[in-house]
Amino acid sequence: QVQLVESGGGVVQPGRSLRLSCAASGFTFNSNSMHWVRQPPGKGLDWVAAISYDGANKYYADSVKGRFTISRDNSRNTLSLVVNSLRPEDTAVYYCAREVYYGTGAHFDSWGQGTLVIVSS
Amino acid sequence: QSVLTQPPSVSAAPGQKVTISCSGSSSNIGNNYVCWYQQLPGTAPKLLIYDNNKRPSGIPDRFSGSKSGTSATLGITGLQTGDEADYYCATWDVSLTAWVFGGGTKLTVL
């Protein structure tokens, strides 16, 4: 079955950087676009970034554009998110999610358990 | 402030029916398919409805979705205490070139 396992979260000072990873298994990783979605403590879901199946196309939320970089290694079935210039408002659980598309609309059918990033001095 | 607008909370008694609305615009709901996610306390979101009204395998037919114009609705019948969760609508916004989520609706089964 599809499994997504995030790692790399932790406590980091404002202005510092972090690299989040998502290990994928149970499906053909290079067939699906992948996403990062975050959730600040006690708040709603906030889409962060997306990358196409081949890594050629990348999309970012305005709030992270220029600071976050999404990438993927299809040979290692791994999705990554480098988060730079971290701000307290970036504190959240970061989820990776698989996108599926059946020719009509796209949606996220599988989610990881999330990794918590706390930005604090 | 979320691009998609949902009521913060809804409640109903066990066995009853509830609907959760999701309001958007022509650049998102009006131009694309809507999906819904259920998030039980302390867990990751789970796909509930996709393509406006389709249910993934394993989701009971107590859950339904619909869309009209720039709004979408999630319906839940035969409410159970286990349905207590946060529910989110989502879709792609062609103007923002970004996925957008509703602010979430907390369902309480009284």
Interface residues (C-beta under 8 A of the other chain):
Chain A: H35 V37 G44 L45 D46 W47 A50 Y59 Y60 A61 D62 Y95 Y102 T104 G105 A106 H107 F108 D109 S110 W111 G112 Q113 G114
Chain B: S2 N32 Y33 V34 C35 Y37 Q39 A44 P45 K46 L47 Y50 D51 N52 P56 D86 Y88 A90 T91 W92 L96 T97 A98 W99 V100 F101 G102 G103 G104
